[in-house]
Amino acid sequence: MKATFLTDTNTPLIVKEVETPRPTDNQVLVKLAYSSLNHRDVWIQKGQYAGPKAGLILGSDGFGSVVEIGRNVDSGWIGKAVIINPSHDWGDNPAAFGDQFKILGNPEPGTFAEYIAVDVKYIHEKPAHLTDIEASALPLAGITTYRALFTRAALKAGEQVLITGIGAGTALLALQYAVAAGAKVYVTSGSEEKIEKAKALGAIEGFNYKEENWFLKVKEATGGFDVVLDSASGKGFGNLIETAKPGGRIVFFGGTDGPIGNIIPNKVYWKNLSILGTTMGTLQEFKDMLAFTAEHKIKPIVDIVYPSLSDAQQAFDYMHEGKQFGKIVLTNG
Ligand SMILES: NC(=O)c1ccc[n+]([C@@H]2O[C@H](COP(=O)([O-])OP(=O)(O)OC[C@H]3O[C@@H](n4cnc5c(N)ncnc54)[C@H](OP(=O)(O)O)[C@@H]3O)[C@@H](O)[C@H]2O)c1
């Protein structure tokens, strides 16, 4: 089969012929139609991610159909259109993953290939309201933001939420989930155009984090936030503390802008804030995310679809530039 291959860090991806995997016990073989990028793929290529850094088929998100099954798998799966849960071997503790945890696409071979063999417990029928392309854009951003908002931050209807860096694939899905849950959602972005697009998706207002002291304007205009969802971290994280209401929850899962700096301790403890880290999610959270997505007919926003696996490097470069509004998709087959 053809697969997009990372031979070494900081070198362009190549497409090469590799052996097509065969499903072992409890596995299915999925012929992938589409896959989507996550920023982690770019971090891995740049050598900025824990785990193996070369000799990998990257990709955590994929959609396709089951073409072969291993032993102990129900034959009813053959021909089914499926999406793949990329959060593997979480372990027994729903509060945090265990030693065996991995995310599909490093170290296991990922979805930027024509086929993938995966344990049947990680495949799910595609929600009927999604197109094939949208289905490929859902899994990783879906599980991450669902757990962040509903398990970790325990978001409730009527609460005020700030979602930062709305151009991100994760941030946009979080916006859609929070709106569907009945929250009052505000966003930040470095782009006025993206703020306007976010308003069209239900955001009440947006703020440009590139403006000096933007967070002071936010407090005046909104009264502050019950929940802040962030994936940028960096020096600006301290400003998010300013925007939270007393008793607020700040949930975060990324470090796009580097290490968190500049937190003034009493701003956190005096306001009784909770700062919550989160990553991916459990099997049950993946199922709950799918049910919520189907119930509210939420469709991941797709920015661009590249026509073939050979376009992967172009897609990675596009993600690195940060100009996207939503998910970046590759056509696999
Ligand atoms: N721990 C986990 O389970 C998990 C899961 C998924 C993602 N992540 C992490 O979360 C981050 C987002 O992932 P993604 O795949 O959604 O990325 P992405 O689609 O590439 O997101 C890029 C966006 O980040 C925003 N951004 C950049 N610098 C910013 C800053 N200083 N302040 C606020 N926003 C900023 C920009 O938004 P604007 O253009 O609107 O300014 C940009 O469009 C990455 O760091 C990723 O590694 C972690």
The ligand as an SDF file (V2000), in Angstrom:
LIG
                    3D

 48 52  0  0  0  0  0  0  0  0999 V2000
   -3.4330   17.0000   24.9130 N   0  0  0  0  0  0  0  0  0  0  0  0
   -4.2730   16.6140   23.9610 C   0  0  0  0  0  0  0  0  0  0  0  0
   -4.9940   15.6270   24.0840 O   0  0  0  0  0  0  0  0  0  0  0  0
   -4.3580   17.4250   22.7080 C   0  0  0  0  0  0  0  0  0  0  0  0
   -5.3070   17.1110   21.7350 C   0  0  0  0  0  0  0  0  0  0  0  0
   -5.4300   17.9270   20.6280 C   0  0  0  0  0  0  0  0  0  0  0  0
   -4.5960   19.0210   20.4750 C   0  0  0  0  0  0  0  0  0  0  0  0
   -3.6490   19.2730   21.4060 N   0  0  0  0  0  0  0  0  0  0  0  0
   -2.7920   20.4640   21.2830 C   0  0  0  0  0  0  0  0  0  0  0  0
   -3.6620   21.5910   21.1830 O   0  0  0  0  0  0  0  0  0  0  0  0
   -3.1250   22.5620   20.2870 C   0  0  0  0  0  0  0  0  0  0  0  0
   -4.1200   22.8220   19.1700 C   0  0  0  0  0  0  0  0  0  0  0  0
   -4.1910   21.6760   18.3490 O   0  0  0  0  0  0  0  0  0  0  0  0
   -4.9320   21.6980   16.9380 P   0  0  0  0  0  0  0  0  0  0  0  0
   -4.6330   20.4290   16.2500 O   0  0  0  0  0  0  0  0  0  0  0  0
   -6.3470   22.1080   17.1330 O   0  0  0  0  0  0  0  0  0  0  0  0
   -4.0870   22.8870   16.2530 O   0  0  0  0  0  0  0  0  0  0  0  0
   -4.2910   23.8060   15.0060 P   0  0  0  0  0  0  0  0  0  0  0  0
   -5.5820   23.4970   14.3060 O   0  0  0  0  0  0  0  0  0  0  0  0
   -3.0250   23.8000   14.2310 O   0  0  0  0  0  0  0  0  0  0  0  0
   -4.4180   25.2380   15.7520 O   0  0  0  0  0  0  0  0  0  0  0  0
   -3.6760   26.3470   15.4000 C   0  0  0  0  0  0  0  0  0  0  0  0
   -4.3160   27.5820   16.0270 C   0  0  0  0  0  0  0  0  0  0  0  0
   -3.7110   27.8920   17.2700 O   0  0  0  0  0  0  0  0  0  0  0  0
   -4.0590   29.2350   17.5830 C   0  0  0  0  0  0  0  0  0  0  0  0
   -2.9670   29.9280   18.2690 N   0  0  0  0  0  0  0  0  0  0  0  0
   -1.6750   30.0240   17.8950 C   0  0  0  0  0  0  0  0  0  0  0  0
   -0.9860   30.8140   18.7710 N   0  0  0  0  0  0  0  0  0  0  0  0
   -1.8910   31.2190   19.7030 C   0  0  0  0  0  0  0  0  0  0  0  0
   -1.8250   32.0550   20.8710 C   0  0  0  0  0  0  0  0  0  0  0  0
   -0.6900   32.6510   21.2450 N   0  0  0  0  0  0  0  0  0  0  0  0
   -2.9480   32.2200   21.5980 N   0  0  0  0  0  0  0  0  0  0  0  0
   -4.1120   31.6410   21.2420 C   0  0  0  0  0  0  0  0  0  0  0  0
   -4.2340   30.8510   20.1460 N   0  0  0  0  0  0  0  0  0  0  0  0
   -3.1450   30.6450   19.3980 C   0  0  0  0  0  0  0  0  0  0  0  0
   -4.3230   29.9400   16.2440 C   0  0  0  0  0  0  0  0  0  0  0  0
   -5.6580   30.4240   16.3050 O   0  0  0  0  0  0  0  0  0  0  0  0
   -6.0910   31.8060   15.5880 P   0  0  0  0  0  0  0  0  0  0  0  0
   -5.6820   31.6330   14.1520 O   0  0  0  0  0  0  0  0  0  0  0  0
   -7.5470   31.8720   15.7870 O   0  0  0  0  0  0  0  0  0  0  0  0
   -5.3410   32.9160   16.2540 O   0  0  0  0  0  0  0  0  0  0  0  0
   -4.1410   28.8220   15.2080 C   0  0  0  0  0  0  0  0  0  0  0  0
   -5.1120   28.8660   14.1750 O   0  0  0  0  0  0  0  0  0  0  0  0
   -1.7810   22.0000   19.8300 C   0  0  0  0  0  0  0  0  0  0  0  0
   -0.7780   22.5030   20.6820 O   0  0  0  0  0  0  0  0  0  0  0  0
   -1.9400   20.5040   20.0290 C   0  0  0  0  0  0  0  0  0  0  0  0
   -0.7120   19.8310   20.1870 O   0  0  0  0  0  0  0  0  0  0  0  0
   -3.5100   18.5060   22.5160 C   0  0  0  0  0  0  0  0  0  0  0  0
  1  2  1  0
  2  3  2  0
  2  4  1  0
  4  5  1  0
  4 48  2  0
  5  6  2  0
  6  7  1  0
  7  8  2  0
  8  9  1  0
  8 48  1  0
  9 10  1  0
  9 46  1  0
 10 11  1  0
 11 12  1  0
 11 44  1  0
 12 13  1  0
 13 14  1  0
 14 15  2  0
 14 16  1  0
 14 17  1  0
 17 18  1  0
 18 19  2  0
 18 20  1  0
 18 21  1  0
 21 22  1  0
 22 23  1  0
 23 24  1  0
 23 42  1  0
 24 25  1  0
 25 26  1  0
 25 36  1  0
 26 27  1  0
 26 35  1  0
 27 28  2  0
 28 29  1  0
 29 30  1  0
 29 35  2  0
 30 31  1  0
 30 32  2  0
 32 33  1  0
 33 34  2  0
 34 35  1  0
 36 37  1  0
 36 42  1  0
 37 38  1  0
 38 39  2  0
 38 40  1  0
 38 41  1  0
 42 43  1  0
 44 45  1  0
 44 46  1  0
 46 47  1  0
M  CHG  2   8   1  16  -1
M  END
$$$$
